[in-house]
Amino acid sequence: MMKRTAINGSLLFVWLLLGPGLCLAQQYRLLIKGGHVIDPKNNIDRVMDVAIAGDTIAAVAPGIDPAKAAKVIQADGLYVMPGLIDIHTHNFAGTEENRYLSNSYTAIAPDGFTFRCGVTTVVDAGSAGWKSFERFKTQTIQHSQTRVLAFLNIVGEGMRGGVYEQNLPDMDPKMTALTILHNKEYLVGIKLAHYVGADWTPVDRAVEAGKIAGVPVMVDFGEQRPPLSLETLFMQHLRPGDIFTHTYAQLRGRMAVVKNGVLEPFAPAARKKGIIFDVGHGGSSFSFSQAVPALKAGFYPSTISTDIHTHSMNGGMKDMLNVMSKFLSMGMRLAEVIRASTWEPARAIRREELGHLSAGAVADVAILRVVKGSFGFIDAAGSRVEGKEKLECELTLRAGEIVYDLNGLASRPYQGLTHSIN
């Protein structure tokens, strides 16, 4: 009995000696150590550490003790930032013929093309309307590890293309707004696109729905024949906080923000009013002939986005990091590019719990590398701009989970041992 008591006493002594240290070691699940943190919301742009507890950002500070973390990721020479937010995507993937981007072969399932680019949140831009949203939700949104939000198309059928998107009777502000109000977890706004009639009815119905639901409208505008005025759109029809996508498009018959190499004065006036200017690169909606003079005039994008689908990703757009790298090549500073890909998109969709690394925020994190070299970037017209650097994703966390790790930053070195896989 005395011997057992002595043993128990020894174990108690060891626990008292080591227990606090063991608890201390498990204070953080992950620690990202030594990376250059860029967090625009919190005005951080320097080397710091990021600690994660569970699925949450626990601390961002210099010199966090690595002994407090169960796993340490060394990020020396890399950039650490909030998970990227792409607010113009098309993710209603399906197997139906002749559906364009609504339950179609042309749209893409998100998880295969997000995490490898540091993207943790996508916003589908109008692939579904109120008639098809439930299927999009159950088929894609609820089966994706990527956070999938959406703008609901003002057309009830969604983005089916062709005559379906010309159907004025199917543009129902009330049903669109009610669908948003019943799906606030997922729906962040309204999308209008591809209408070719020369009248303002579709815009006004989208804005009416936006007023009812209390959400912004994203407009893909300019296919009207004859063309309607962008200045009139911005100053008379859209509201502060509404979004103009395809800002740097140069298409025949479509008004543009740059004319004969000079920025149109209505563009900065609209920005002053509160219009948000989104890139929405796409397969045909980005031209250096617009972007280069606009940026030289100081007209930077509010938000950077891809308009990703099978055509654009295999063309000049490619992916989110390629689009961001184009803007680096045109003279935007890295911190500005990151702001337009994280905090500003979160603000545009009114989800300000996203897009930053504040303590208590969900631990969506991207770790990127700036690769030096000689690179070529292509626009929709096939023009090429040379760049000396491009962005590459090293590691992505979604809600504290490692979902992409290019070079094994979070893996242990192989030492010739055999490890079973659970």
Phi, psi and chi 1 to 4 in degrees:
 res  aa     phi    psi   chi1   chi2   chi3   chi4
   1 MET       -  -43.2 -174.2   65.0  150.0      -
   2 MET   -63.9  -37.9 -174.1  177.5  -65.3      -
   3 LYS   -64.3  -43.8 -175.1  177.0  179.7 -179.0
   4 ARG   -63.0  -40.8 -176.9  175.0  178.7 -179.1
   5 THR   -61.5  -40.3  -57.1      -      -      -
   6 ALA   -63.8  -40.6      -      -      -      -
   7 ILE   -64.9  -45.9  -68.4  172.1      -      -
   8 ASN   -61.5  -37.6  -71.9  -18.5      -      -
   9 GLY   -64.7  -37.5      -      -      -      -
  10 SER   -65.1  -42.9  -61.5      -      -      -
  11 LEU   -63.5  -39.0  -70.4  174.0      -      -
  12 LEU   -63.5  -40.6  177.6   62.6      -      -
  13 PHE   -61.9  -43.6  175.4   76.8      -      -
  14 VAL   -63.6  -43.0  170.9      -      -      -
  15 TRP   -62.7  -42.5 -174.6   88.0      -      -
  16 LEU   -63.4  -33.6  -70.7  172.1      -      -
  17 LEU   -74.7  -43.2 -175.4   66.4      -      -
  18 LEU  -101.5  -22.3  -62.0  179.1      -      -
  19 GLY   -53.5  -51.7      -      -      -      -
  20 PRO   -58.6  -38.1  -24.2   34.5      -      -
  21 GLY   -66.1  -38.5      -      -      -      -
  22 LEU   -65.6  -41.9  -68.9  171.7      -      -
  23 CYS   -63.2  -40.5  -67.5      -      -      -
  24 LEU   -62.6  -38.0 -171.9   65.5      -      -
  25 ALA   -65.4  -26.5      -      -      -      -
  26 GLN   -98.4   15.1  -61.2  -58.1  -49.2      -
  27 GLN   -62.6  -37.2 -177.5  174.8  -11.3      -
  28 TYR  -120.3  141.1  -56.1  127.2      -      -
  29 ARG   -73.2  -42.4  179.1 -177.0 -176.5 -173.1
  30 LEU  -136.9  149.3  -71.9  171.6      -      -
  31 LEU  -133.4  119.5  177.4   63.1      -      -
  32 ILE   -92.6  113.3  -57.4  170.7      -      -
  33 LYS  -110.1  128.7 -172.2   78.0  179.3  162.8
  34 GLY    80.8    9.6      -      -      -      -
  35 GLY   -84.5  160.1      -      -      -      -
  36 HIS   -84.9  107.2 -173.3  128.2      -      -
  37 VAL   -84.7  129.2  176.0      -      -      -
  38 ILE  -119.9  109.5  -61.0  179.6      -      -
  39 ASP  -131.2   89.5 -179.9    4.6      -      -
  40 PRO   -58.1  -38.4  -27.0   36.9      -      -
  41 LYS   -57.9  -41.2  178.5 -169.8  175.7 -178.0
  42 ASN   -97.9   11.9  -67.2  -55.5      -      -
  43 ASN    54.5   40.8  -63.1  -48.8      -      -
  44 ILE  -103.6  127.9  -61.5  172.4      -      -
  45 ASP  -152.3   66.7 -171.9   -1.8      -      -
  46 ARG  -165.2  173.2   62.4 -168.5  178.9   99.1
  47 VAL   -69.6  123.2  173.3      -      -      -
  48 MET  -151.5  171.4  -61.2 -174.4   84.0      -
  49 ASP  -107.0  151.5  -58.9  -24.6      -      -
  50 VAL  -124.4  119.5  178.7      -      -      -
  51 ALA  -105.0  139.5      -      -      -      -
  52 ILE  -126.6  130.3  -66.0  162.5      -      -
  53 ALA  -118.1  117.5      -      -      -      -
  54 GLY    63.4 -122.8      -      -      -      -
  55 ASP  -104.9   20.0   64.2   -3.9      -      -
  56 THR  -128.3  144.0  -56.8      -      -      -
  57 ILE   -67.6  122.5  -58.9  -66.5      -      -
  58 ALA   -96.8  -37.9      -      -      -      -
  59 ALA  -163.4  146.7      -      -      -      -
  60 VAL  -129.4  112.5  179.0      -      -      -
  61 ALA  -162.6  158.6      -      -      -      -
  62 PRO   -76.5  146.7   24.9  -30.9      -      -
  63 GLY    65.9   35.9      -      -      -      -
  64 ILE   -68.3  134.3  -63.4  175.5      -      -
  65 ASP   -65.6  118.8 -175.4   -2.4      -      -
  66 PRO   -64.4  -20.0   20.3  -30.8      -      -
  67 ALA   -66.8  -15.0      -      -      -      -
  68 LYS   -84.3   -6.5  -64.6 -179.4  179.3 -179.0
  69 ALA  -112.4  140.6      -      -      -      -
  70 ALA   -69.4  -32.4      -      -      -      -
  71 LYS  -139.7  135.7 -179.1 -174.7  -73.5  -71.8
  72 VAL  -115.0  130.1  177.4      -      -      -
  73 ILE  -109.5  114.6  -62.0  171.4      -      -
  74 GLN   -79.8  122.1  -71.2  -63.2  149.3      -
  75 ALA  -120.1   26.5      -      -      -      -
  76 ASP   -57.1  132.2  -55.0   71.2      -      -
  77 GLY    79.8    2.0      -      -      -      -
  78 LEU  -113.5  165.2  -56.3  175.0      -      -
  79 TYR  -108.4  129.5  -69.2   90.2      -      -
  80 VAL  -112.4  131.4 -179.3      -      -      -
  81 MET  -151.9  169.8   64.4 -155.6   64.5      -
  82 PRO   -60.8  153.2  -18.4   30.0      -      -
  83 GLY   -54.2  138.3      -      -      -      -
  84 LEU   -70.0  149.2  -54.0 -179.4      -      -
  85 ILE  -120.5  115.2  -58.0  173.0      -      -
  86 ASP  -102.1  107.4 -174.2   -8.7      -      -
  87 ILE   -93.8   12.5   67.9  163.8      -      -
  88 HIS  -141.8   94.6 -170.7  149.6      -      -
  89 THR  -134.5  171.0   64.5      -      -      -
  90 HIS  -135.7  102.1  -68.9  -73.4      -      -
  91 ASN  -119.3   10.0  -60.3  117.6      -      -
  92 PHE   -83.1   68.9 -167.2    0.0      -      -
  93 ALA   -74.5  142.4      -      -      -      -
  94 GLY  -162.5 -161.9      -      -      -      -
  95 THR  -132.2   24.8   56.8      -      -      -
  96 GLU   -95.4  141.2  -66.8 -166.7   30.2      -
  97 GLU   -76.1  151.2  -61.5  -77.5   -4.1      -
  98 ASN    55.0   44.2  -57.6  -46.5      -      -
  99 ARG  -116.9    4.4  -59.1  -75.8  -61.8 -159.1
 100 TYR    53.3  -97.4 -172.4   36.8      -      -
 101 LEU  -119.3   15.5  -68.7  167.0      -      -
 102 SER  -116.3  100.0 -177.5      -      -      -
 103 ASN    62.4   46.6 -161.5   29.8      -      -
 104 SER  -125.3  171.7   72.6      -      -      -
 105 TYR   -72.9  -20.7  -66.9  102.2      -      -
 106 THR   -82.3  -31.0  -51.1      -      -      -
 107 ALA   -74.8  161.4      -      -      -      -
 108 ILE  -127.8  142.3   60.9  170.0      -      -
 109 ALA   -66.8  136.0      -      -      -      -
 110 PRO   -69.6  -42.3   21.3  -30.2      -      -
 111 ASP   -60.8  -28.5  -70.1   -8.8      -      -
 112 GLY   -73.8  -12.1      -      -      -      -
 113 PHE  -131.9   10.2  -53.3   97.0      -      -
 114 THR  -104.0  -61.8   49.2      -      -      -
 115 PHE   -61.4  -34.1  -60.4  141.5      -      -
 116 ARG   -68.4   -9.8   62.3 -175.5   54.0 -115.8
 117 CYS  -112.1    6.6  -66.7      -      -      -
 118 GLY    80.5    7.3      -      -      -      -
 119 VAL   -85.7  127.7  174.3      -      -      -
 120 THR  -114.8  -15.9   53.7      -      -      -
 121 THR  -134.0  130.8  -59.2      -      -      -
 122 VAL  -119.6  153.8  -64.0      -      -      -
 123 VAL  -125.3  106.9 -172.3      -      -      -
 124 ASP   -65.9  132.2 -176.6  -83.8      -      -
 125 ALA  -101.3   71.0      -      -      -      -
 126 GLY    84.9   19.0      -      -      -      -
 127 SER   -63.3  -35.3  -58.8      -      -      -
 128 ALA  -109.1  146.1      -      -      -      -
 129 GLY  -105.7 -174.3      -      -      -      -
 130 TRP   -64.1  -26.6   71.5  -93.1      -      -
 131 LYS   -74.5  -26.5  -66.4  177.3 -179.6  177.2
 132 SER  -113.6   -1.9   54.8      -      -      -
 133 PHE   -62.7  -38.8  174.7   71.2      -      -
 134 GLU   -59.5  -39.4 -166.9   64.7   27.7      -
 135 ARG   -67.8  -41.6 -176.2  166.0 -174.9  177.1
 136 PHE   -58.9  -41.8  178.4   40.2      -      -
 137 LYS   -63.4  -49.0  179.2  172.1   72.8  173.8
 138 THR   -77.3  -27.6   57.4      -      -      -
 139 GLN   -86.3  -34.5 -176.1  169.5  -68.1      -
 140 THR  -121.3  -56.4  -59.8      -      -      -
 141 ILE   -59.0  -47.8  -65.6  175.3      -      -
 142 GLN   -79.7   -3.7  -66.3  177.9  -19.6      -
 143 HIS  -111.1   11.5  -72.5  -81.3      -      -
 144 SER  -110.2  137.2  -60.6      -      -      -
 145 GLN   -77.5  -32.3 -166.9  171.6    6.5      -
 146 THR   -60.0  141.6  -52.9      -      -      -
 147 ARG   -72.4  118.1  180.0 -175.1  -65.2  102.3
 148 VAL  -111.8  115.4 -179.3      -      -      -
 149 LEU  -110.8  177.4  -53.7  173.6      -      -
 150 ALA  -157.3  147.5      -      -      -      -
 151 PHE   -90.5  131.9  -69.3   94.7      -      -
 152 LEU   -89.6  129.5 -167.3   67.0      -      -
 153 ASN   -65.5  139.8 -154.8  -52.3      -      -
 154 ILE   -66.9  -22.4 -171.8   61.9      -      -
 155 VAL   -81.0  124.7  179.5      -      -      -
 156 GLY   -58.0  -34.5      -      -      -      -
 157 GLU   -75.3  -13.5  -70.0  -81.5   -5.1      -
 158 GLY    83.9 -162.3      -      -      -      -
 159 MET   -88.3   67.9 -159.3  167.8  -75.0      -
 160 ARG   -85.2  -11.7  -70.5 -171.1   60.9  178.8
 161 GLY    82.8  172.2      -      -      -      -
 162 GLY    56.2 -138.0      -      -      -      -
 163 VAL   -66.6  -25.5  -63.4      -      -      -
 164 TYR   -60.6  -34.4  -66.6   98.8      -      -
 165 GLU   -87.7    4.6  -66.1 -176.0   65.7      -
 166 GLN  -104.5    2.7  -46.8  -51.8  -47.8      -
 167 ASN   -84.0   92.3 -172.6   -2.4      -      -
 168 LEU   -58.5  -40.9  -74.3  174.2      -      -
 169 PRO   -62.2  -20.2  -26.6   36.1      -      -
 170 ASP   -88.3    3.0 -161.8   26.6      -      -
 171 MET   -97.1   87.3  -60.0 -179.9 -171.6      -
 172 ASP  -106.8  104.2 -171.8  -33.1      -      -
 173 PRO   -59.5  -39.8  -21.5   32.2      -      -
 174 LYS   -66.6  -49.9 -178.7  178.8  178.4 -179.2
 175 MET   -66.2  -36.3  -67.3  -55.8  -64.7      -
 176 THR   -62.7  -47.9  -58.3      -      -      -
 177 ALA   -65.1  -41.5      -      -      -      -
 178 LEU   -63.4  -38.7  -74.6  173.7      -      -
 179 THR   -62.7  -40.4  -57.7      -      -      -
 180 ILE   -65.4  -45.0  -67.8  170.8      -      -
 181 LEU   -64.0  -26.5  -69.6  170.7      -      -
 182 HIS   -91.2   -2.8  -77.5   90.7      -      -
 183 ASN  -137.8   47.2  -67.6  -83.8      -      -
 184 LYS   -63.2  -23.2  -71.5 -177.2  177.2 -179.7
 185 GLU   -63.0  -30.4 -179.8 -178.9   -4.2      -
 186 TYR  -115.2  -32.7  -53.2  111.0      -      -
 187 LEU   -97.5  126.0  -67.9  172.3      -      -
 188 VAL  -115.8   -6.0  -61.1      -      -      -
 189 GLY   178.4 -168.2      -      -      -      -
 190 ILE  -125.2  142.8  -65.1  152.5      -      -
 191 LYS  -118.9  136.4  176.1   72.8 -177.9  -64.8
 192 LEU  -123.8  132.8  168.6   67.2      -      -
 193 ALA  -156.5  153.6      -      -      -      -
 194 HIS    71.2   11.6  -52.3  150.6      -      -
 195 TYR   -79.6  133.1 -174.1   71.8      -      -
 196 VAL  -107.8   -5.8  -61.5      -      -      -
 197 GLY   -72.9  145.0      -      -      -      -
 198 ALA   -88.8   60.5      -      -      -      -
 199 ASP  -147.3  166.8   71.1   80.0      -      -
 200 TRP   -95.5    3.1  -65.6   99.9      -      -
 201 THR   -55.3  -48.8  -57.4      -      -      -
 202 PRO   -60.3  -41.3  -24.3   35.7      -      -
 203 VAL   -61.4  -47.3  173.7      -      -      -
 204 ASP   -67.1  -33.4  -66.5  -22.6      -      -
 205 ARG   -71.0  -37.1  -70.9 -172.8 -178.2  177.6
 206 ALA   -64.0  -43.9      -      -      -      -
 207 VAL   -66.0  -37.6  170.0      -      -      -
 208 GLU   -60.5  -44.9 -178.9 -175.8  -11.0      -
 209 ALA   -62.4  -38.9      -      -      -      -
 210 GLY   -62.5  -37.4      -      -      -      -
 211 LYS   -67.3  -42.1  -70.5  176.7  179.6  177.0
 212 ILE   -63.9  -45.1  -63.2  169.3      -      -
 213 ALA   -86.3  -14.1      -      -      -      -
 214 GLY    71.7   39.8      -      -      -      -
 215 VAL  -132.8  161.6  -65.2      -      -      -
 216 PRO   -77.2  162.3   26.7  -33.2      -      -
 217 VAL  -111.4  133.1  172.3      -      -      -
 218 MET  -104.1  129.4  174.2 -175.2  -84.2      -
 219 VAL  -118.3  124.1  178.0      -      -      -
 220 ASP   -99.3  105.0  167.6   -3.1      -      -
 221 PHE  -127.7  145.0 -174.9   84.3      -      -
 222 GLY   129.9    7.4      -      -      -      -
 223 GLU   -93.2    4.5  -63.8 -173.5   45.0      -
 224 GLN   -65.5  143.8  -67.9   80.3   10.0      -
 225 ARG  -128.0  112.9  -55.5 -175.2 -173.8  104.0
 226 PRO   -70.1  162.4   27.1  -34.9      -      -
 227 PRO   -60.7  143.6  -20.6   32.1      -      -
 228 LEU   -97.8  157.1  -65.2  177.5      -      -
 229 SER   -76.5  126.9  164.9      -      -      -
 230 LEU   -63.8  -38.1  -83.2 -176.8      -      -
 231 GLU   -60.1  -43.2 -177.4  173.6   12.1      -
 232 THR   -65.0  -40.2  -58.3      -      -      -
 233 LEU   -56.3  -51.3  171.9   71.6      -      -
 234 PHE   -68.9  -44.4  -63.2  150.5      -      -
 235 MET   -92.3  -19.5  -53.2  -48.9  -70.7      -
 236 GLN  -119.0  -21.0  -63.2 -177.6   28.6      -
 237 HIS  -115.9  -42.7  -68.0  -89.4      -      -
 238 LEU   -83.4  159.2  -63.8 -174.7      -      -
 239 ARG  -107.1  161.0  -53.0  158.5  -65.3  163.5
 240 PRO   -54.9  133.2  -26.2   34.5      -      -
 241 GLY    95.7  -12.3      -      -      -      -
 242 ASP   -75.9  158.8  -73.8  -22.4      -      -
 243 ILE  -120.1  129.0  -56.9  162.3      -      -
 244 PHE  -103.6  114.5  178.0   64.3      -      -
 245 THR   -98.8  168.4 -166.4      -      -      -
 246 HIS    60.3   43.3  -54.3  -39.1      -      -
 247 THR   -56.7  -37.4  -66.9      -      -      -
 248 TYR  -106.7   33.2  -54.9  107.7      -      -
 249 ALA   -79.1  144.0      -      -      -      -
 250 GLN  -131.9   91.1  179.1   82.0   65.7      -
 251 LEU  -122.7  146.2  -63.6  170.7      -      -
 252 ARG   -58.7  128.9 -175.5  178.4  -59.0  171.3
 253 GLY    83.6   -4.3      -      -      -      -
 254 ARG  -104.8  131.6  177.0 -177.6  -69.8 -172.8
 255 MET   -61.5  151.6  -76.7 -167.3   68.0      -
 256 ALA  -134.4  166.7      -      -      -      -
 257 VAL   -83.6  -14.7  -62.9      -      -      -
 258 VAL  -120.0  132.3  169.1      -      -      -
 259 LYS  -127.5  123.0 -176.2  176.6 -178.4  179.8
 260 ASN    53.7   39.2  -61.1  -37.0      -      -
 261 GLY    81.1    4.8      -      -      -      -
 262 VAL  -121.0  133.6  178.1      -      -      -
 263 LEU   -64.8  129.1 -177.3   68.4      -      -
 264 GLU   -67.3  135.3  -66.8  -85.5   27.2      -
 265 PRO   -63.1  -23.6   16.8  -27.8      -      -
 266 PHE   -68.8  -20.9   64.0   73.2      -      -
 267 ALA   -67.7  -54.4      -      -      -      -
 268 PRO   -64.5  -29.6   15.4  -26.5      -      -
 269 ALA   -65.0  -40.1      -      -      -      -
 270 ALA   -66.6  -39.5      -      -      -      -
 271 ARG   -61.6  -40.8  168.9  162.4  -77.8  164.6
 272 LYS   -62.5  -34.7 -174.6  175.2 -178.9  179.8
 273 LYS   -66.7  -29.4  174.1 -176.6  173.6  178.4
 274 GLY   120.6    9.8      -      -      -      -
 275 ILE   -70.0  137.7  -57.6  -60.2      -      -
 276 ILE   -97.6  129.4  -66.1  167.5      -      -
 277 PHE  -106.5  113.4  -71.8   87.7      -      -
 278 ASP  -105.3  148.0  176.2   55.5      -      -
 279 VAL   -71.8  -58.1  172.6      -      -      -
 280 GLY    51.2   58.2      -      -      -      -
 281 HIS   -53.2  -57.4 -171.8  -62.7      -      -
 282 GLY    62.5 -167.8      -      -      -      -
 283 GLY   -85.1  -22.5      -      -      -      -
 284 SER  -139.8   11.3   59.3      -      -      -
 285 SER  -115.5   27.8  -62.1      -      -      -
 286 PHE  -143.9  124.9  176.3   85.1      -      -
 287 SER  -132.9  135.2  -65.5      -      -      -
 288 PHE   -62.3  -27.2  -71.4  123.7      -      -
 289 SER   -63.2  -22.9   60.3      -      -      -
 290 GLN   -94.3  -47.6  -73.0  -72.9  -53.7      -
 291 ALA   -68.5  -44.0      -      -      -      -
 292 VAL   -62.2  -52.8  170.3      -      -      -
 293 PRO   -66.1  -33.4   16.7  -27.1      -      -
 294 ALA   -63.6  -45.1      -      -      -      -
 295 LEU   -67.6  -36.5  -94.6   64.5      -      -
 296 LYS   -62.4  -30.1  -75.3 -177.2  177.6  177.3
 297 ALA   -84.9    3.4      -      -      -      -
 298 GLY    85.5   11.0      -      -      -      -
 299 PHE   -94.1   81.8 -166.0   73.6      -      -
 300 TYR   -83.3  156.9  -71.8    6.7      -      -
 301 PRO   -69.0  144.1   26.6  -35.1      -      -
 302 SER   -69.4  -43.4  -50.0      -      -      -
 303 THR  -137.1  143.7   55.9      -      -      -
 304 ILE  -104.4  129.1  -67.8  174.0      -      -
 305 SER  -148.0  168.5   67.7      -      -      -
 306 THR  -101.0  -36.0   61.3      -      -      -
 307 ASP    55.1   53.2 -175.9   13.5      -      -
 308 ILE   -79.5  133.9 -168.1  168.9      -      -
 309 HIS  -159.2 -179.9   44.1   74.3      -      -
 310 THR   -62.4  -32.9   56.7      -      -      -
 311 HIS   -72.7  -46.2  -61.5  -30.7      -      -
 312 SER   -70.0  -36.2   64.8      -      -      -
 313 MET   -71.6  -21.9   65.2 -172.9  -66.9      -
 314 ASN   -98.9    3.9  -68.6  -42.3      -      -
 315 GLY  -107.3 -142.1      -      -      -      -
 316 GLY   -72.8  -22.1      -      -      -      -
 317 MET   -70.8  -56.2 -172.0  -78.3  -66.8      -
 318 LYS    72.9  -71.9  -64.3 -178.4  175.3   62.5
 319 ASP  -164.2  177.5   58.1   34.0      -      -
 320 MET   -58.5  -44.0 -175.9   67.9  166.1      -
 321 LEU   -67.9  -32.7  -67.3 -178.4      -      -
 322 ASN   -66.6  -41.3 -170.0   65.2      -      -
 323 VAL   -65.0  -43.6  178.4      -      -      -
 324 MET   -61.7  -39.8  -67.3  164.7   67.4      -
 325 SER   -64.8  -33.6  -62.3      -      -      -
 326 LYS   -59.3  -41.5  -73.4 -178.2 -173.9 -177.2
 327 PHE   -71.6  -30.9  -77.7   88.5      -      -
 328 LEU   -61.6  -42.5  -75.6  176.9      -      -
 329 SER   -66.9  -23.8   74.5      -      -      -
 330 MET   -92.8    5.5  -70.8 -174.5  -71.6      -
 331 GLY   109.4   -1.2      -      -      -      -
 332 MET   -71.2  140.2  -80.4 -176.0   75.2      -
 333 ARG   -71.5  153.3  -65.7 -173.4  -56.9  106.7
 334 LEU   -56.4  -43.9  178.6   60.3      -      -
 335 ALA   -61.7  -34.6      -      -      -      -
 336 GLU   -69.9  -39.9  -65.1  167.1  -26.3      -
 337 VAL   -63.4  -42.4  170.1      -      -      -
 338 ILE   -65.7  -41.7  -59.9  -53.3      -      -
 339 ARG   -57.5  -44.0  172.0  179.6  -75.6  -83.4
 340 ALA   -74.0   -5.3      -      -      -      -
 341 SER  -117.6    2.8  -52.1      -      -      -
 342 THR  -136.1  -79.8   55.3      -      -      -
 343 TRP   -70.3  -42.3  177.6 -128.2      -      -
 344 GLU   -66.0  -41.7  -68.7  -55.3  -34.9      -
 345 PRO   -60.3  -39.3  -23.8   32.2      -      -
 346 ALA   -60.6  -41.3      -      -      -      -
 347 ARG   -67.5  -40.0  -66.1 -179.8   64.9 -155.6
 348 ALA   -62.1  -37.5      -      -      -      -
 349 ILE   -94.4    5.3   61.4  173.2      -      -
 350 ARG    61.3   40.3  -56.7  175.9 -171.9  176.8
 351 ARG  -121.4   69.2  -67.7  -65.6  178.5   95.5
 352 GLU   -77.5    2.7  -64.4 -173.8   12.3      -
 353 GLU   -77.8  -10.9   70.7  -85.1   15.0      -
 354 LEU  -105.7  169.8  -55.0  176.1      -      -
 355 GLY    80.7   18.9      -      -      -      -
 356 HIS  -154.9  171.4   55.4   87.2      -      -
 357 LEU  -115.7   31.6  -60.4  175.4      -      -
 358 SER   -65.3  147.2  -55.6      -      -      -
 359 ALA   -57.2  129.6      -      -      -      -
 360 GLY    98.9  -14.1      -      -      -      -
 361 ALA   -76.7  156.6      -      -      -      -
 362 VAL   -61.8  141.2   63.0      -      -      -
 363 ALA   -85.1   68.4      -      -      -      -
 364 ASP   -94.6  115.2  -69.5   -9.9      -      -
 365 VAL  -137.7  138.4 -177.9      -      -      -
 366 ALA  -117.2  136.4      -      -      -      -
 367 ILE  -115.5  115.6  -57.7  179.1      -      -
 368 LEU  -115.7  154.9  -55.1 -174.2      -      -
 369 ARG  -115.5  138.9 -179.0 -174.2  -58.3  -83.7
 370 VAL   -93.6  112.2  176.4      -      -      -
 371 VAL   -93.0  128.0 -178.4      -      -      -
 372 LYS   -92.7  144.2  -55.0  -67.6 -175.8  179.6
 373 GLY   164.1 -153.6      -      -      -      -
 374 SER  -122.0  117.3 -179.7      -      -      -
 375 PHE  -131.3  154.5  -51.4  105.1      -      -
 376 GLY  -118.8  135.2      -      -      -      -
 377 PHE  -120.9  135.9  -59.4  103.7      -      -
 378 ILE  -115.3  142.0  -49.4  163.2      -      -
 379 ASP  -102.2 -174.2   71.6    0.9      -      -
 380 ALA   -68.9  -22.7      -      -      -      -
 381 ALA   -88.9   -0.7      -      -      -      -
 382 GLY    86.6   10.2      -      -      -      -
 383 SER   -79.2  149.9  -61.2      -      -      -
 384 ARG  -120.7  136.3  171.9 -171.7  169.3  104.4
 385 VAL  -119.6  134.6  162.2      -      -      -
 386 GLU   -83.0  142.7  -62.0  -70.6  -29.9      -
 387 GLY  -134.7  154.7      -      -      -      -
 388 LYS  -103.9   -2.0  -61.7  -60.1 -177.7 -174.0
 389 GLU  -153.4  153.4   53.8 -171.1   15.5      -
 390 LYS  -146.0  160.3   71.0  173.7 -178.0  178.4
 391 LEU   -94.5  142.6  -64.0  169.1      -      -
 392 GLU  -136.9  137.2 -178.0  177.1   78.1      -
 393 CYS   -87.0  125.9 -179.2      -      -      -
 394 GLU   -91.7  -42.0  -79.9  -72.5  -14.7      -
 395 LEU  -157.8  143.4 -173.4  140.5      -      -
 396 THR  -130.3  135.2  -55.4      -      -      -
 397 LEU  -112.8  133.2  -61.1  176.3      -      -
 398 ARG  -120.9  113.5  168.5   73.3  178.7   95.3
 399 ALA    53.1   42.9      -      -      -      -
 400 GLY    83.7   -7.3      -      -      -      -
 401 GLU   -95.4  137.8  -63.8  -76.3  -14.1      -
 402 ILE   -76.9  114.4  -62.6  166.2      -      -
 403 VAL  -111.2   -9.3  -69.7      -      -      -
 404 TYR  -157.9  133.1 -178.4   74.7      -      -
 405 ASP  -146.7   94.3 -171.6   -4.2      -      -
 406 LEU   -61.4  -48.5  178.8   63.6      -      -
 407 ASN  -116.5   20.0  -72.5  -58.5      -      -
 408 GLY    70.9   35.4      -      -      -      -
 409 LEU   -59.1  -32.0  -68.9 -177.6      -      -
 410 ALA   -97.6    7.0      -      -      -      -
 411 SER  -100.5  153.5  -61.4      -      -      -
 412 ARG   -81.2  148.7   59.3  178.9  176.5  -92.1
 413 PRO   -63.6  141.0  -19.2   30.9      -      -
 414 TYR   -74.6  130.5  175.2   65.2      -      -
 415 GLN  -126.2   27.0  -63.2  176.8  -30.6      -
 416 GLY    80.1   10.5      -      -      -      -
 417 LEU   -95.9  156.6  -58.7  176.3      -      -
 418 THR   -99.9  124.0  -60.3      -      -      -
 419 HIS  -115.4  130.0  -59.7  -73.6      -      -
 420 SER   -75.7  150.9   60.5      -      -      -
 421 ILE  -109.1  121.7  -61.0  172.4      -      -
 422 ASN   -86.3      -  -64.0  -35.7      -      -
